[in-house]
Amino acid sequence: GMNRFGVTESKAAALSARMESCAILEADLEESFVRSGGPGGQHVNRTATCVVLKHRPTGTQVKMQQARSQGLNRYYARKRLCELFEVNESGAETKESARAARIRKQKARRRRRARGSSQSEE
């Protein structure tokens, strides 16, 4: 049957429809589980909640350790993969990737500014 990943029926259905429209086949996906790093304490360190999803035909790889449950990370990883494919298809950025790019630019700007001011004081 359909993969549920611990999300609602409608979310799971929406995801498989989205994967279909991106021509992402479950059979083309290589999924591995690694131990998450970062915060979350013992639980995160003990369980392999981090999901690495690789789309064999394109070599596109997604790493997801957003959620504390493996099922959810498997769901989010597929969603992220769809986002990447949709960006490539339409050439238009998804809201999410546009936001990420904006934040990256902001951080780079702040870093430059911080570096600049500390050097001028010396």
N, C-alpha and C positions, 0 to 999 in steps of 0.2 A: 504493500500500500504506500500511501504518501508519507514522506518524512514529516514528522511533526516538530521535532526539536524543542518540545515543551512550549510551543507558542500556540495561539488559538488557530482553529481550523481555517478561518478566513485569512489570517496572516500567512499560514503555510501555503494556502491555495494561491494567494497573491504572489508569493515568492516563486512557486513553480511556474506560474503564468509568465512571470517576469524573466525567469531563466529561459523559458521557451522562446520568448520574443528576442532574447539575446543569443539564441541558439547555443545555450550552454547545457550540455548533457551531463547528467549525474555520472554517467559512465566515463566521461572525459576528466572527471575530477579525481585528484589524488589527495587524500586527506591524511594528515598526520597530527598527532597530539603531542605537545611538549609541555613541560612544566612552565607555568607562567612565572615571570619575574615580577619585581615591583611589589607594591603594597598589597595587603590582603592577609598577611600573616601565615600561620602554619597551614591553614586550609589550602590556600593557593599553592603553597610550596609542595604540599603532599599530593595534590591531585593534578592530573594533566588536563587543565582546563583550557590551555592555550591551543588554538586550532590553526594549523597551517594548511591552506587550501591551494592546490596547484591545478591550474587548467592546462592539461598536457598539450593540446594542440597549439596553444599560443605561448605557453611558458609563463603565463601571468600567475603571480603568486600573491596571496593575501594572508596576512597574519592577524589573528583576531584574539585579543584577550580582554575584551571590554567587560564581558559578563562573568559572573562567578560560576555559572554552570556551563558544562561542556556543550550541552544541547543548544543553549542560546548562542554561544560563540559559533557553533556550526551554522546556525541560522544567519547570524550577522555576517559571517565570512562570505556566505553565498550572496547576501544582499550587496555587500561591498563589491564583490566580483561583478555583479550585474551593473553597478554604478560605473565601474571602470569601463565596461564594455559599452554602456550607453554613451559615455563621454566620447569614446573612439568613433562610434557610429555617427552621431549627430554632429560631432565637432563642437557642440555646445557643452558647456560645463554644467554639471548638476549643481544644485544649490550648495550641497555639502562640499564638493571639491572647490567651488568658488570661495566658500567661507574659509576652508583650510588654507588656500593660497593667500587669501587676504591676511589671515593671522600670521602666516609665515613671513609675509612682507613686513608686517608691523613689528614682529620680533626682530627681524634683521635690522630694521630701522633703529629700534631701541638699542640693540647691541652696538651699532655704529655710533650712535649718539653717546652712549655710556663710555665707549672706548675713547671717543674724541675728547670728551670733557676731562677725563682723568689724565690724559696725556698733556693737555694744555696747562694743567696745574703744576706739572713737575718743574 
